[in-house]
């Protein structure tokens, strides 16, 4: 497959040896931090997995892969709406391999990796960055909505306080204005195509599908509260984790929130084991998705 820019010239620069080495280095560091996240809590993880059957673990992992696919399609939809539609296999490689950077301390690695790999596919770096950062309000808004619907108004009615703000942040006119202001401050050209309401609603739809799959994953690990409770519990803990930029992939924050949310159905020891088991299944899902996407994309000229 050959990707070309609007003038007809090739938009895929040849990758030099230093750039290839940089990518291998990024993958090595990301994988090392992912392995460390598992190893440092190994005893608790083993205890958590000991409670589960192999079919439950397999079902949880399959659901995580489906949820990660939903996240990738959310990002791909936003990127396409901004003017860079990508075929499925190259898009999956950029997203899933780039997402391994979330295991490295610091919040910049996933977006830098996606900008670099997207550049090879003719995606301007500002557009890659815009799609990456737009995912955050989309996922938080849809996650809080899922929390409100599944966990009930009596305990989580406070979520309503954030809905008006999130609706404003998800309005394409507001988003386009914020992106344009930021690009002007950075001395960059404005985006060629503004975000549309249709694109935003499609992205929200994929995000909601992702939350449903994450809930199934969590239900396989902690079925005590039922499926709807599992969907809401995971969505709430994930939303609290994503807003914490100073730790890799929200490490620790999501688990603490998850233990608190599970308090009505599990004691603290069992809840900690569930939270850690969920974390490891998601790490495995990230690695599987990145590996499969890398293999599949070798059929394309990326």
NUSELO-853207 format. One record per atom (N, C-alpha, C): atom name; x, y, z. Coordinates in steps of 0.2 Angstrom, whole numbers, always signed. Example, Ala and Ser with C-alpha at 12.3 -4.5 7.8 and 13.67 -1.06 7.14 Angstrom:
BEGIN
N / +66 / -28 / +39
CA / +62 / -22 / +39
C / +66 / -16 / +39
N / +64 / -11 / +35
CA / +68 / -5 / +36
C / +64 / +0 / +39
***
This chain:
BEGIN
N / +4 / -6 / +0
CA / +0 / +0 / +0
C / +4 / +6 / +0
N / +3 / +11 / -4
CA / +6 / +17 / -4
C / +2 / +23 / -2
N / +4 / +26 / +3
CA / +1 / +32 / +5
C / +4 / +39 / +2
N / +0 / +43 / -1
CA / +2 / +49 / -4
C / -1 / +55 / -1
N / +2 / +61 / -1
CA / -1 / +67 / +1
C / -5 / +70 / -4
N / -8 / +76 / -3
CA / -13 / +79 / -7
C / -10 / +81 / -14
N / -3 / +82 / -14
CA / +0 / +84 / -21
C / +2 / +78 / -25
N / +1 / +72 / -22
CA / +2 / +66 / -26
C / +9 / +63 / -24
N / +13 / +67 / -21
CA / +20 / +64 / -19
C / +19 / +59 / -13
N / +24 / +55 / -12
CA / +24 / +50 / -7
C / +24 / +54 / +0
N / +20 / +51 / +4
CA / +19 / +54 / +11
C / +23 / +50 / +16
N / +26 / +45 / +14
CA / +29 / +40 / +19
C / +37 / +40 / +18
N / +40 / +44 / +23
CA / +47 / +45 / +22
C / +50 / +38 / +24
N / +56 / +37 / +21
CA / +60 / +31 / +23
C / +63 / +32 / +30
N / +63 / +26 / +33
CA / +65 / +26 / +40
C / +72 / +25 / +40
N / +76 / +30 / +43
CA / +83 / +29 / +44
C / +85 / +24 / +50
N / +91 / +22 / +50
CA / +93 / +17 / +55
C / +93 / +20 / +62
N / +94 / +27 / +63
CA / +93 / +30 / +70
C / +86 / +29 / +72
N / +81 / +31 / +67
CA / +74 / +31 / +69
C / +72 / +23 / +71
N / +75 / +18 / +67
CA / +73 / +12 / +69
C / +75 / +10 / +75
N / +82 / +12 / +77
CA / +85 / +10 / +83
C / +81 / +13 / +89
N / +78 / +20 / +88
CA / +74 / +23 / +93
C / +68 / +19 / +94
N / +65 / +17 / +89
CA / +59 / +13 / +90
C / +60 / +7 / +94
N / +65 / +3 / +92
CA / +67 / -3 / +96
C / +68 / -1 / +103
N / +72 / +4 / +104
CA / +73 / +6 / +111
C / +67 / +8 / +115
N / +62 / +11 / +112
CA / +55 / +13 / +115
C / +52 / +7 / +117
N / +52 / +2 / +112
CA / +48 / -4 / +114
C / +51 / -8 / +119
N / +58 / -8 / +119
CA / +62 / -12 / +125
C / +60 / -9 / +132
N / +60 / -2 / +132
CA / +59 / +2 / +138
C / +52 / +1 / +140
N / +47 / +1 / +136
CA / +40 / +0 / +137
C / +39 / -7 / +140
N / +42 / -12 / +137
CA / +41 / -19 / +139
C / +44 / -20 / +146
N / +50 / -17 / +147
CA / +53 / -18 / +153
C / +49 / -15 / +159
N / +46 / -9 / +158
CA / +42 / -6 / +163
C / +35 / -10 / +164
N / +33 / -13 / +159
CA / +27 / -17 / +159
C / +28 / -24 / +163
N / +34 / -27 / +162
CA / +36 / -33 / +166
C / +37 / -31 / +173
N / +40 / -25 / +174
CA / +41 / -23 / +181
C / +34 / -22 / +185
N / +29 / -19 / +181
CA / +23 / -18 / +185
C / +20 / -25 / +187
N / +21 / -30 / +183
CA / +19 / -37 / +185
C / +23 / -40 / +191
N / +30 / -39 / +190
CA / +34 / -43 / +195
C / +34 / -40 / +202
N / +33 / -33 / +202
CA / +34 / -30 / +209
C / +28 / -32 / +213
N / +22 / -35 / +210
CA / +16 / -37 / +214
C / +15 / -44 / +213
N / +20 / -48 / +212
CA / +19 / -55 / +209
C / +15 / -59 / +214
N / +17 / -59 / +220
CA / +13 / -63 / +225
C / +6 / -62 / +226
N / +4 / -55 / +226
CA / -3 / -53 / +226
C / -7 / -55 / +220
N / -3 / -55 / +214
CA / -6 / -57 / +208
C / -7 / -64 / +207
N / -3 / -68 / +210
CA / -4 / -75 / +210
C / -10 / -77 / +214
N / -10 / -74 / +220
CA / -16 / -75 / +225
C / -22 / -73 / +221
N / -22 / -68 / +218
CA / -29 / -66 / +214
C / -30 / -71 / +209
N / -26 / -73 / +205
CA / -27 / -78 / +199
C / -29 / -84 / +202
N / -26 / -86 / +208
CA / -28 / -93 / +211
C / -36 / -94 / +212
N / -39 / -88 / +213
CA / -46 / -88 / +214
C / -50 / -89 / +208
N / -47 / -89 / +202
CA / -51 / -89 / +196
C / -49 / -95 / +192
N / -54 / -97 / +188
CA / -54 / -103 / +184
C / -50 / -101 / +177
N / -48 / -106 / +174
CA / -45 / -104 / +167
C / -50 / -101 / +162
N / -56 / -104 / +162
CA / -61 / -101 / +157
C / -62 / -94 / +159
N / -63 / -92 / +166
CA / -64 / -85 / +168
C / -58 / -81 / +165
N / -52 / -83 / +166
CA / -46 / -79 / +164
C / -46 / -78 / +157
N / -48 / -83 / +153
CA / -48 / -83 / +146
C / -53 / -78 / +143
N / -59 / -79 / +146
CA / -65 / -74 / +145
C / -63 / -67 / +146
N / -60 / -66 / +152
CA / -58 / -59 / +154
C / -53 / -56 / +149
N / -48 / -60 / +147
CA / -43 / -58 / +142
C / -46 / -56 / +135
N / -51 / -60 / +133
CA / -54 / -59 / +126
C / -58 / -53 / +127
N / -61 / -51 / +132
CA / -65 / -45 / +133
C / -61 / -39 / +133
N / -55 / -40 / +136
CA / -50 / -34 / +137
C / -48 / -33 / +129
N / -46 / -38 / +126
CA / -44 / -36 / +119
C / -50 / -33 / +115
N / -56 / -35 / +116
CA / -62 / -31 / +113
C / -62 / -24 / +115
N / -61 / -23 / +121
CA / -61 / -16 / +124
C / -56 / -12 / +121
N / -50 / -15 / +121
CA / -44 / -11 / +118
C / -45 / -9 / +110
N / -49 / -14 / +107
CA / -51 / -13 / +100
C / -56 / -7 / +99
N / -60 / -7 / +104
CA / -65 / -1 / +104
C / -61 / +6 / +105
N / -56 / +6 / +110
CA / -52 / +12 / +111
C / -48 / +14 / +104
N / -46 / +9 / +101
CA / -42 / +10 / +95
C / -47 / +13 / +90
N / -53 / +10 / +89
CA / -58 / +13 / +84
C / -60 / +20 / +86
N / -60 / +21 / +93
CA / -62 / +28 / +95
C / -57 / +33 / +92
N / -50 / +31 / +93
CA / -45 / +36 / +91
C / -45 / +36 / +83
N / -46 / +31 / +80
CA / -46 / +31 / +73
C / -51 / +35 / +70
N / -57 / +35 / +73
CA / -63 / +39 / +71
C / -61 / +46 / +71
N / -58 / +48 / +77
CA / -56 / +55 / +78
C / -51 / +57 / +73
N / -46 / +53 / +72
CA / -41 / +55 / +67
C / -44 / +56 / +60
N / -48 / +51 / +58
CA / -51 / +52 / +52
C / -55 / +58 / +51
N / -59 / +60 / +56
CA / -63 / +66 / +56
C / -59 / +72 / +55
N / -53 / +72 / +58
CA / -48 / +77 / +57
C / -45 / +78 / +51
N / -46 / +72 / +47
CA / -43 / +73 / +40
C / -38 / +67 / +38
N / -37 / +62 / +43
CA / -32 / +57 / +41
C / -35 / +50 / +42
N / -39 / +48 / +37
CA / -42 / +41 / +38
C / -36 / +36 / +37
N / -36 / +31 / +41
CA / -30 / +26 / +40
C / -34 / +19 / +39
N / -31 / +15 / +35
CA / -33 / +8 / +35
C / -33 / +5 / +42
N / -36 / -1 / +43
CA / -37 / -3 / +50
C / -30 / -6 / +52
N / -26 / -10 / +48
CA / -20 / -13 / +51
C / -15 / -8 / +52
N / -14 / -3 / +48
CA / -9 / +2 / +50
C / -11 / +6 / +56
N / -18 / +8 / +56
CA / -20 / +12 / +62
C / -19 / +8 / +69
N / -21 / +1 / +68
CA / -20 / -3 / +74
C / -13 / -3 / +77
N / -8 / -3 / +72
CA / -1 / -3 / +74
C / +1 / +3 / +77
N / -1 / +9 / +74
CA / +1 / +15 / +77
C / -2 / +16 / +84
N / -8 / +14 / +85
CA / -12 / +15 / +91
C / -9 / +10 / +97
N / -9 / +4 / +95
CA / -7 / -1 / +100
C / +0 / -1 / +102
N / +5 / +0 / +97
CA / +12 / +0 / +99
C / +13 / +7 / +103
N / +10 / +12 / +101
CA / +11 / +18 / +104
C / +8 / +18 / +111
N / +3 / +14 / +112
CA / +0 / +14 / +119
C / +5 / +10 / +124
N / +9 / +7 / +122
CA / +14 / +3 / +126
C / +18 / +9 / +130
N / +18 / +15 / +127
CA / +22 / +20 / +131
C / +19 / +22 / +137
N / +13 / +20 / +138
CA / +9 / +23 / +145
C / +12 / +19 / +151
N / +16 / +14 / +150
CA / +19 / +10 / +155
C / +26 / +14 / +157
N / +28 / +18 / +153
CA / +35 / +22 / +155
C / +33 / +28 / +159
N / +36 / +29 / +164
CA / +34 / +35 / +168
C / +34 / +42 / +164
N / +29 / +46 / +165
CA / +29 / +52 / +161
C / +23 / +51 / +156
N / +19 / +56 / +155
CA / +13 / +56 / +151
C / +14 / +57 / +144
N / +20 / +58 / +141
CA / +21 / +60 / +135
C / +23 / +55 / +130
N / +25 / +49 / +132
CA / +27 / +44 / +128
C / +22 / +41 / +123
N / +16 / +40 / +125
CA / +11 / +37 / +120
C / +10 / +42 / +114
N / +9 / +48 / +116
CA / +8 / +53 / +110
C / +14 / +54 / +106
N / +20 / +54 / +109
CA / +26 / +55 / +105
C / +27 / +49 / +100
N / +25 / +43 / +103
CA / +26 / +37 / +98
C / +21 / +37 / +93
N / +15 / +39 / +94
CA / +10 / +39 / +89
C / +11 / +45 / +84
N / +14 / +50 / +86
CA / +15 / +55 / +82
C / +21 / +53 / +77
N / +26 / +50 / +80
CA / +31 / +47 / +76
C / +29 / +42 / +70
N / +25 / +37 / +73
CA / +23 / +32 / +68
C / +18 / +34 / +63
N / +14 / +39 / +66
CA / +9 / +42 / +61
C / +12 / +46 / +56
N / +18 / +49 / +57
CA / +21 / +53 / +52
C / +23 / +48 / +46
N / +25 / +42 / +48
CA / +27 / +38 / +42
C / +21 / +36 / +38
N / +15 / +37 / +40
CA / +9 / +36 / +36
C / +6 / +42 / +33
N / +10 / +48 / +34
CA / +8 / +54 / +31
C / +3 / +58 / +35
N / +3 / +56 / +42
CA / -2 / +60 / +46
C / +2 / +65 / +49
N / +0 / +72 / +49
CA / +4 / +77 / +52
C / +4 / +76 / +59
N / +10 / +78 / +62
CA / +10 / +77 / +69
C / +5 / +81 / +74
N / +4 / +87 / +72
CA / -2 / +91 / +76
C / -8 / +87 / +76
N / -10 / +84 / +70
CA / -16 / +80 / +69
C / -16 / +74 / +74
N / -10 / +70 / +74
CA / -10 / +64 / +78
C / -10 / +67 / +86
N / -7 / +72 / +87
CA / -8 / +75 / +94
C / -15 / +76 / +96
N / -18 / +80 / +91
CA / -25 / +82 / +93
C / -30 / +76 / +94
N / -29 / +70 / +90
CA / -33 / +64 / +91
C / -31 / +61 / +97
N / -25 / +61 / +99
CA / -23 / +58 / +105
C / -27 / +61 / +111
N / -26 / +68 / +112
CA / -28 / +72 / +117
C / -36 / +72 / +117
N / -39 / +71 / +111
CA / -46 / +71 / +111
C / -49 / +65 / +114
N / -46 / +60 / +114
CA / -48 / +53 / +117
C / -50 / +54 / +124
N / -46 / +59 / +128
CA / -47 / +59 / +135
C / -54 / +62 / +137
N / -56 / +67 / +134
CA / -63 / +69 / +136
C / -68 / +65 / +134
N / -67 / +61 / +128
CA / -72 / +57 / +125
C / -73 / +51 / +130
N / -67 / +48 / +132
CA / -67 / +42 / +137
C / -70 / +44 / +144
N / -68 / +50 / +146
CA / -70 / +52 / +153
C / -77 / +53 / +153
N / -80 / +57 / +148
CA / -87 / +58 / +148
C / -91 / +52 / +147
N / -89 / +47 / +142
CA / -93 / +41 / +142
C / -92 / +37 / +148
N / -86 / +37 / +151
CA / -86 / +33 / +157
C / -90 / +35 / +163
N / -90 / +42 / +164
CA / -94 / +44 / +169
C / -102 / +43 / +168
N / -104 / +44 / +161
CA / -111 / +42 / +160
C / -112 / +35 / +161
N / -108 / +30 / +160
CA / -109 / +23 / +161
C / -109 / +22 / +169
N / -105 / +26 / +172
CA / -105 / +25 / +180
C / -112 / +27 / +182
N / -114 / +33 / +180
CA / -121 / +35 / +182
C / -126 / +31 / +181
N / -126 / +28 / +175
CA / -132 / +23 / +173
C / -131 / +17 / +177
N / -125 / +14 / +178
CA / -125 / +7 / +180
C / -124 / +7 / +188
N / -121 / +12 / +191
CA / -120 / +11 / +198
C / -126 / +15 / +202
N / -130 / +19 / +199
CA / -136 / +22 / +202
C / -135 / +29 / +204
N / -140 / +32 / +205
CA / -140 / +40 / +206
C / -139 / +41 / +214
N / -141 / +36 / +218
CA / -141 / +37 / +225
C / -134 / +38 / +227
N / -129 / +34 / +225
CA / -122 / +34 / +227
C / -118 / +39 / +223
N / -119 / +39 / +216
CA / -115 / +43 / +212
C / -118 / +48 / +208
N / -123 / +51 / +211
CA / -127 / +57 / +208
C / -122 / +63 / +207
N / -117 / +63 / +211
CA / -112 / +69 / +210
C / -109 / +69 / +204
N / -109 / +63 / +200
CA / -106 / +63 / +193
C / -110 / +68 / +189
N / -116 / +70 / +190
CA / -120 / +75 / +187
C / -117 / +82 / +186
N / -113 / +83 / +192
CA / -110 / +90 / +192
C / -105 / +90 / +186
N / -102 / +85 / +184
CA / -97 / +85 / +178
C / -100 / +85 / +171
N / -106 / +83 / +171
CA / -109 / +82 / +164
C / -110 / +88 / +160
N / -112 / +94 / +163
CA / -112 / +100 / +159
C / -105 / +102 / +156
N / -100 / +102 / +161
CA / -93 / +103 / +158
C / -91 / +99 / +153
N / -92 / +92 / +154
CA / -90 / +88 / +149
C / -94 / +89 / +142
N / -100 / +90 / +142
CA / -104 / +92 / +136
C / -101 / +98 / +133
N / -99 / +103 / +136
CA / -96 / +108 / +133
C / -89 / +106 / +130
N / -85 / +102 / +134
CA / -79 / +100 / +131
C / -80 / +96 / +125
N / -85 / +92 / +124
CA / -86 / +88 / +118
C / -90 / +91 / +113
N / -91 / +98 / +113
CA / -94 / +102 / +108
C / -89 / +103 / +103
N / -90 / +101 / +96
CA / -85 / +102 / +91
C / -82 / +109 / +90
N / -87 / +114 / +91
CA / -85 / +121 / +90
C / -80 / +123 / +96
N / -81 / +121 / +102
CA / -77 / +122 / +107
C / -70 / +119 / +106
N / -70 / +112 / +104
CA / -64 / +109 / +103
C / -60 / +112 / +98
N / -63 / +113 / +92
CA / -59 / +116 / +87
C / -56 / +123 / +89
N / -60 / +127 / +93
CA / -57 / +133 / +95
C / -51 / +132 / +100
N / -51 / +127 / +104
CA / -46 / +126 / +109
C / -40 / +123 / +105
N / -41 / +119 / +100
CA / -35 / +116 / +96
C / -32 / +122 / +92
N / -36 / +126 / +89
CA / -34 / +132 / +85
C / -30 / +136 / +89
N / -32 / +138 / +95
CA / -28 / +142 / +100
C / -22 / +139 / +102
N / -22 / +133 / +103
CA / -15 / +130 / +105
C / -10 / +130 / +100
N / -13 / +128 / +94
CA / -8 / +128 / +88
C / -5 / +135 / +86
N / -9 / +140 / +87
CA / -7 / +147 / +86
C / -1 / +149 / +91
N / -3 / +147 / +97
CA / +2 / +148 / +103
C / +9 / +144 / +101
N / +9 / +139 / +98
CA / +15 / +135 / +97
C / +18 / +137 / +90
N / +15 / +141 / +86
CA / +17 / +144 / +80
C / +16 / +139 / +74
N / +11 / +134 / +75
CA / +9 / +129 / +70
C / +3 / +131 / +66
N / +3 / +129 / +60
CA / -3 / +130 / +56
C / -9 / +127 / +59
N / -15 / +130 / +57
CA / -21 / +127 / +60
C / -23 / +120 / +57
N / -27 / +116 / +60
CA / -29 / +110 / +57
C / -33 / +111 / +50
N / -31 / +107 / +45
CA / -34 / +108 / +39
C / -42 / +106 / +39
N / -44 / +102 / +43
CA / -51 / +100 / +44
C / -53 / +100 / +51
N / -59 / +104 / +53
CA / -61 / +104 / +60
C / -65 / +97 / +62
N / -65 / +96 / +68
CA / -69 / +90 / +70
C / -76 / +92 / +69
N / -80 / +86 / +67
CA / -87 / +87 / +66
C / -91 / +84 / +72
N / -98 / +86 / +72
CA / -102 / +83 / +77
C / -103 / +75 / +76
N / -104 / +73 / +69
CA / -104 / +66 / +68
C / -98 / +62 / +70
N / -92 / +65 / +68
CA / -86 / +61 / +71
C / -86 / +60 / +78
N / -88 / +66 / +82
CA / -88 / +65 / +89
C / -93 / +60 / +92
N / -99 / +60 / +89
CA / -104 / +55 / +91
C / -102 / +48 / +89
N / -99 / +47 / +83
CA / -96 / +40 / +82
C / -91 / +38 / +86
N / -86 / +43 / +88
CA / -81 / +41 / +93
C / -84 / +39 / +100
N / -89 / +43 / +102
CA / -93 / +41 / +108
C / -96 / +34 / +108
N / -99 / +33 / +102
CA / -102 / +26 / +102
C / -96 / +20 / +103
N / -91 / +21 / +99
CA / -85 / +16 / +100
C / -83 / +16 / +108
N / -82 / +22 / +111
CA / -80 / +22 / +118
C / -85 / +18 / +122
N / -92 / +19 / +121
CA / -97 / +16 / +125
C / -96 / +8 / +124
N / -95 / +6 / +118
CA / -94 / -1 / +116
C / -88 / -4 / +120
N / -83 / +0 / +121
CA / -77 / -2 / +124
C / -78 / -2 / +132
N / -82 / +2 / +135
CA / -84 / +1 / +142
C / -88 / -5 / +143
N / -92 / -7 / +138
CA / -96 / -13 / +139
C / -91 / -19 / +139
N / -86 / -19 / +135
CA / -82 / -25 / +135
C / -77 / -25 / +141
N / -75 / -19 / +143
CA / -71 / -19 / +150
C / -76 / -21 / +155
N / -82 / -20 / +155
CA / -86 / -22 / +161
C / -87 / -30 / +161
N / -87 / -33 / +155
CA / -87 / -40 / +154
C / -81 / -43 / +157
N / -75 / -40 / +155
CA / -69 / -42 / +158
C / -69 / -42 / +165
N / -71 / -37 / +168
CA / -71 / -36 / +176
C / -76 / -41 / +179
N / -82 / -42 / +175
CA / -87 / -47 / +178
C / -84 / -54 / +178
N / -80 / -56 / +173
CA / -76 / -63 / +174
C / -72 / -63 / +180
N / -69 / -58 / +182
CA / -64 / -58 / +188
C / -68 / -57 / +194
N / -73 / -53 / +194
CA / -77 / -51 / +200
C / -84 / -51 / +199
N / -87 / -57 / +199
CA / -95 / -58 / +197
C / -99 / -56 / +203
N / -97 / -55 / +209
CA / -101 / -54 / +214
C / -107 / -49 / +214
N / -105 / -43 / +211
CA / -110 / -38 / +210
C / -114 / -38 / +204
N / -113 / -43 / +200
CA / -117 / -43 / +194
C / -114 / -39 / +188
N / -116 / -40 / +182
CA / -113 / -37 / +176
C / -113 / -30 / +176
N / -119 / -27 / +177
CA / -120 / -20 / +177
C / -115 / -16 / +182
N / -115 / -19 / +188
CA / -110 / -17 / +193
C / -103 / -17 / +191
N / -101 / -22 / +187
CA / -94 / -23 / +185
C / -93 / -18 / +180
N / -98 / -16 / +175
CA / -96 / -11 / +170
C / -95 / -4 / +174
N / -100 / -3 / +178
CA / -99 / +4 / +182
C / -93 / +4 / +186
N / -91 / -1 / +190
CA / -86 / -1 / +194
C / -79 / +0 / +190
N / -78 / -3 / +185
CA / -72 / -3 / +181
C / -72 / +4 / +178
N / -78 / +7 / +175
CA / -78 / +13 / +172
C / -76 / +19 / +177
N / -78 / +19 / +183
CA / -77 / +24 / +188
C / -70 / +24 / +190
N / -67 / +18 / +191
CA / -60 / +17 / +193
C / -55 / +19 / +188
N / -57 / +18 / +181
CA / -53 / +19 / +176
C / -53 / +27 / +175
N / -59 / +30 / +175
CA / -59 / +37 / +175
C / -55 / +41 / +180
N / -55 / +38 / +186
CA / -50 / +41 / +191
C / -43 / +40 / +190
N / -41 / +35 / +187
CA / -35 / +33 / +185
C / -32 / +37 / +179
N / -36 / +38 / +174
CA / -34 / +42 / +168
C / -32 / +49 / +169
N / -35 / +52 / +174
CA / -33 / +59 / +176
C / -27 / +60 / +180
N / -24 / +54 / +182
CA / -17 / +55 / +185
C / -12 / +54 / +180
N / -8 / +59 / +179
CA / -3 / +59 / +173
C / +4 / +57 / +176
N / +5 / +58 / +183
CA / +11 / +57 / +185
C / +14 / +50 / +186
N / +9 / +45 / +185
CA / +11 / +38 / +186
C / +10 / +34 / +180
N / +13 / +29 / +178
CA / +12 / +26 / +172
C / +5 / +22 / +172
N / +1 / +24 / +167
CA / -5 / +21 / +166
C / -10 / +21 / +172
N / -9 / +27 / +176
CA / -13 / +27 / +182
C / -12 / +22 / +187
N / -6 / +19 / +187
CA / -4 / +14 / +191
C / -5 / +16 / +199
N / -9 / +11 / +202
CA / -10 / +13 / +209
C / -17 / +16 / +210
N / -18 / +22 / +207
CA / -24 / +26 / +207
C / -30 / +22 / +205
N / -30 / +18 / +200
CA / -35 / +14 / +198
C / -37 / +9 / +203
N / -31 / +5 / +205
CA / -32 / +0 / +210
C / -36 / +2 / +216
N / -33 / +8 / +219
CA / -36 / +11 / +225
C / -44 / +12 / +224
N / -45 / +16 / +218
CA / -52 / +17 / +217
C / -56 / +11 / +216
N / -53 / +6 / +213
CA / -57 / +0 / +212
C / -58 / -4 / +219
N / -54 / -4 / +223
CA / -55 / -7 / +230
C / -60 / -4 / +233
N / -61 / +3 / +233
CA / -66 / +7 / +236
C / -73 / +5 / +233
N / -73 / +5 / +226
CA / -79 / +4 / +223
C / -82 / -3 / +225
N / -77 / -8 / +225
CA / -79 / -15 / +227
C / -81 / -16 / +234
N / -80 / -11 / +238
CA / -82 / -12 / +245
C / -88 / -15 / +247
N / -94 / -13 / +243
CA / -100 / -16 / +245
C / -101 / -24 / +244
N / -97 / -27 / +240
CA / -97 / -34 / +238
C / -91 / -38 / +240
N / -86 / -35 / +241
CA / -80 / -39 / +243
C / -76 / -36 / +249
N / -73 / -40 / +253
CA / -68 / -37 / +258
C / -62 / -35 / +255
N / -58 / -31 / +259
CA / -53 / -27 / +256
C / -47 / -32 / +253
N / -46 / -37 / +256
CA / -41 / -42 / +253
C / -43 / -45 / +247
N / -49 / -47 / +246
CA / -52 / -50 / +240
C / -52 / -44 / +234
N / -54 / -38 / +236
CA / -54 / -33 / +232
C / -47 / -31 / +229
N / -42 / -31 / +233
CA / -35 / -29 / +231
C / -33 / -35 / +226
N / -35 / -41 / +227
CA / -33 / -46 / +223
C / -36 / -46 / +216
N / -43 / -44 / +216
CA / -47 / -42 / +210
C / -43 / -37 / +206
N / -42 / -31 / +209
CA / -39 / -25 / +206
C / -33 / -27 / +203
N / -28 / -31 / +206
CA / -22 / -32 / +203
C / -23 / -37 / +197
N / -27 / -42 / +198
CA / -28 / -47 / +193
C / -31 / -43 / +187
N / -35 / -38 / +187
CA / -38 / -34 / +182
C / -32 / -31 / +178
N / -28 / -28 / +183
CA / -22 / -24 / +180
C / -18 / -29 / +175
N / -16 / -35 / +178
CA / -12 / -39 / +174
C / -15 / -41 / +168
N / -21 / -43 / +168
CA / -25 / -45 / +162
C / -25 / -39 / +157
N / -25 / -33 / +159
CA / -25 / -27 / +154
C / -18 / -27 / +151
N / -13 / -28 / +155
CA / -6 / -27 / +153
C / -5 / -33 / +147
N / -7 / -39 / +149
CA / -7 / -44 / +144
C / -11 / -42 / +137
N / -17 / -39 / +138
CA / -21 / -37 / +133
C / -17 / -32 / +128
N / -14 / -27 / +132
CA / -10 / -22 / +128
C / -4 / -26 / +124
N / -1 / -30 / +127
CA / +5 / -34 / +124
C / +2 / -38 / +118
N / -3 / -41 / +119
CA / -6 / -45 / +113
C / -8 / -41 / +107
N / -12 / -36 / +109
CA / -14 / -31 / +104
C / -8 / -28 / +100
N / -3 / -26 / +103
CA / +3 / -23 / +100
C / +6 / -28 / +96
N / +7 / -34 / +98
CA / +10 / -39 / +94
C / +6 / -41 / +88
N / +0 / -42 / +89
CA / -4 / -44 / +83
C / -5 / -39 / +78
N / -5 / -32 / +80
CA / -6 / -27 / +76
C / +1 / -26 / +72
N / +7 / -27 / +75
CA / +13 / -27 / +72
C / +14 / -32 / +67
N / +11 / -38 / +68
CA / +12 / -44 / +63
C / +7 / -42 / +57
N / +1 / -40 / +59
CA / -4 / -39 / +53
C / -1 / -34 / +49
N / +1 / -28 / +52
CA / +3 / -23 / +48
C / +9 / -24 / +43
N / +13 / -29 / +44
CA / +18 / -31 / +40
C / +16 / -32 / +33
N / +10 / -33 / +32
CA / +7 / -34 / +25
C / +7 / -28 / +21
N / +7 / -22 / +25
CA / +6 / -16 / +22
C / +13 / -12 / +22
N / +14 / -7 / +17
CA / +20 / -4 / +17
C / +20 / +2 / +22
N / +22 / +1 / +28
CA / +22 / +6 / +34
C / +29 / +8 / +36
***
